[in-house]
Amino acid sequence: MTSKLTAQQAAALPYRPCVGVVLINADGKVFAGQRADMDSPAWQMPQGGVDAGEDTLVAAKRELLEETGVHEKDITLLRQTADWLRYDLPLDVIPKRWGGKYRGQKQHWFLMRLDRPDSCINIAYHDIEFSDWRWMQASDLLDHIVGFKRPLYEAVFAEFDLI
């Protein structure tokens, strides 16, 4: 795929199936990780692709473990989104992500509460997705994510009554 993608070409591409985890602590703050692959600040929540035939809850727990070191026994599942939520990548980013095969992601989100101390978090557990992490208010995280994901994060936070 060329780097000069048109909106019509992008619209013909499918969405990558993905899950996301809103991990909250006892104070209701949200886990936010600084993306390790970005030069400028870009904070986000744990998320990742769903393998073929994989249940979305299983995928969410796998991604949470891989990206944060938080095990299933350390959390309580509180809610999940009623449906898939979608975001589109900017046209200039599509050719650089996932081999240019997807226009963006469709994501199923899960709200989970961490029931253990922060010391159980290990962002170097498996996949180095994050170079740093912190607890944030949901509204503050909206100010620190990449712009094209903001509407999706707003929808997730609204559905989970976090904003």
Stockholm file with secondary structure:
# STOCKHOLM 1.0

chainA/1-163         MTSKLTAQQAAALPYRPCVGVVLINADGKVFAGQRADMDSPAWQMPQGGVDAGEDTLVAAKRELLEETGVHEKDITLLRQTADWLRYDLPLDVIPKRWGGKYRGQKQHWFLMRLDRPDSCINIAYHDIEFSDWRWMQASDLLDHIVGFKRPLYEAVFAEFDLI
#=GR chainA/1-163 SS CCSCCCHHHHHTSCEEEEEEEEEECTTCCEEEEEETTCSSCCEECCEEECCTTCCHHHHHHHHHHHHHCCCGGGEEEEEECSSCEEEECCTTTGGGSGGGCCSEEEEEEEEEEECSCGGGCCTTSSSCCEEEEEEECHHHHHTTSCGGGHHHHHHHHHHTTCC
#=GC SS_cons         CCSCCCHHHHHTSCEEEEEEEEEECTTCCEEEEEETTCSSCCEECCEEECCTTCCHHHHHHHHHHHHHCCCGGGEEEEEECSSCEEEECCTTTGGGSGGGCCSEEEEEEEEEEECSCGGGCCTTSSSCCEEEEEEECHHHHHTTSCGGGHHHHHHHHHHTTCC
//
